[in-house]
Amino acid sequence: MPSIVSVSNLVKTYASGFQALKDVSLEIEEGEILALLGPNGAGKTTLISIICGIVNPSGGKVTVGGHDVVRDFRQTRSMIGLVPQELTTDQFETVWNTVSFSRGLHGKKPNPTHIEKVLKDLSLYDKKDNMLRELSGGMKRRVLIAKALSHEPRVLFLDEPTAGVDVNLRKDMWEVVKRLREKGVTIILTTHYIEEAEEIADRVGVINGGKILLIEEKKELMKKLGRKQLRIELVEPLSTLPEALSGYQLSIEDDGHSLIYEYDVSGERTGITTLLTALAEAGIRLKDLSTRQSSLEDIFVELVGARA
Ligand SMILES: Nc1ncnc2c1ncn2[C@@H]1O[C@H](COP(=O)(O)OP(=O)(O)OP(=O)(O)O)[C@@H](O)[C@H]1O
């Protein structure tokens, strides 16, 4: 698939001298949902702000739809929708005017039919004549999304869209995201909620300390992580593994009180039944069994923890 956003060797050093991005390169494919994961201060917002033309890069190059985000700012900005973390619009303006005005700011002709559809999709239509200051926090978040969609962008950035929102809004938001994606809109979201990335993204990127640590298809990542552990608690501790069990992927933990068996969930057979039979034959008595599957969170913690 062709790239819609191309980031090469991007560097950002703030006026304070702090280097928020260190040589970031990244290709975002047209039509994909990419989740960017990273702890606080990793550089996610800085990266998005540069692509959206809000922050100037210190080095490197970013293109959107083949246009340079600094030189061809107007063209790139009209292709992009950004849902920022906070609303910074005139609180005395109505919902309808705010969203319509936003479309004009991106150089698009008025289209009341489109604005009406966006407001309806976000359950905002009955609030169209209300002033922003009369809305609840959740409704204001909906207005942010409506603004970002007002000019029918090809690329949509959502910066921590679900931080502090309730279940209903979260559901509506993912519905909107899925529908947009069906229409071919490229979606990039930053999130702290790893389950969210696991649920919705096609690809996952992990960013920390201003660097991309990993970027991969979610399916591939989950396949690699598709390992499971069976923990077998023993009645009597073992100091060494009996010879009869040497053919199994087993390790001893908890001073001999537990055996850990690692197996591949994608394989046809787990080998658990034969292992349990072999344990019984070796006269090893079991107290309890439990299983644990590695998740996206495990790899995230491992990556970020190791290089923080
Ligand atoms: N205008 C600025 N001047 C100086 N430093 C800044 C500026 N904006 C951001 N930073 C610093 O750059 C680093 C990256 O910030 P950024 O907002 O991109 O991180 P983030 O990954 O979006 O974090 P969060 O998850 O907390 O939103 C942080 O250490 C932040 O303090």
The ligand as an SDF file (V2000), in Angstrom:
LIG
                    3D

 31 33  0  0  0  0  0  0  0  0999 V2000
    7.0010   23.6680   24.0770 N   0  0  0  0  0  0  0  0  0  0  0  0
    7.8320   22.8480   24.7070 C   0  0  0  0  0  0  0  0  0  0  0  0
    9.0060   23.2930   25.2130 N   0  0  0  0  0  0  0  0  0  0  0  0
    9.8670   22.4640   25.8360 C   0  0  0  0  0  0  0  0  0  0  0  0
    9.6540   21.1330   26.0080 N   0  0  0  0  0  0  0  0  0  0  0  0
    8.5030   20.6320   25.5380 C   0  0  0  0  0  0  0  0  0  0  0  0
    7.5320   21.4500   24.8530 C   0  0  0  0  0  0  0  0  0  0  0  0
    6.4900   20.6530   24.4890 N   0  0  0  0  0  0  0  0  0  0  0  0
    6.7990   19.4130   24.9170 C   0  0  0  0  0  0  0  0  0  0  0  0
    8.0050   19.3890   25.5400 N   0  0  0  0  0  0  0  0  0  0  0  0
    8.6810   18.2190   26.1350 C   0  0  0  0  0  0  0  0  0  0  0  0
    8.8790   17.2610   25.1160 O   0  0  0  0  0  0  0  0  0  0  0  0
    8.6650   15.9360   25.6230 C   0  0  0  0  0  0  0  0  0  0  0  0
    7.6450   15.2210   24.7530 C   0  0  0  0  0  0  0  0  0  0  0  0
    6.3670   15.8060   24.9390 O   0  0  0  0  0  0  0  0  0  0  0  0
    5.0770   15.2930   24.1930 P   0  0  0  0  0  0  0  0  0  0  0  0
    3.9470   16.1710   24.6120 O   0  0  0  0  0  0  0  0  0  0  0  0
    5.3680   15.1610   22.7520 O   0  0  0  0  0  0  0  0  0  0  0  0
    4.9160   13.8400   24.8170 O   0  0  0  0  0  0  0  0  0  0  0  0
    3.6920   12.8090   24.7650 P   0  0  0  0  0  0  0  0  0  0  0  0
    4.2940   11.5120   24.3690 O   0  0  0  0  0  0  0  0  0  0  0  0
    2.6010   13.3540   23.9440 O   0  0  0  0  0  0  0  0  0  0  0  0
    3.2780   12.7640   26.2800 O   0  0  0  0  0  0  0  0  0  0  0  0
    1.8170   12.6230   26.9710 P   0  0  0  0  0  0  0  0  0  0  0  0
    1.4640   11.1910   26.8700 O   0  0  0  0  0  0  0  0  0  0  0  0
    2.0930   13.0360   28.3790 O   0  0  0  0  0  0  0  0  0  0  0  0
    0.8730   13.5490   26.2560 O   0  0  0  0  0  0  0  0  0  0  0  0
    8.2280   16.0970   27.0670 C   0  0  0  0  0  0  0  0  0  0  0  0
    9.3570   15.8770   27.8910 O   0  0  0  0  0  0  0  0  0  0  0  0
    7.7840   17.5360   27.1590 C   0  0  0  0  0  0  0  0  0  0  0  0
    8.0380   18.0600   28.4490 O   0  0  0  0  0  0  0  0  0  0  0  0
  1  2  1  0
  2  3  1  0
  2  7  2  0
  3  4  2  0
  4  5  1  0
  5  6  2  0
  6  7  1  0
  6 10  1  0
  7  8  1  0
  8  9  2  0
  9 10  1  0
 10 11  1  0
 11 12  1  0
 11 30  1  0
 12 13  1  0
 13 14  1  0
 13 28  1  0
 14 15  1  0
 15 16  1  0
 16 17  2  0
 16 18  1  0
 16 19  1  0
 19 20  1  0
 20 21  2  0
 20 22  1  0
 20 23  1  0
 23 24  1  0
 24 25  2  0
 24 26  1  0
 24 27  1  0
 28 29  1  0
 28 30  1  0
 30 31  1  0
M  END
$$$$
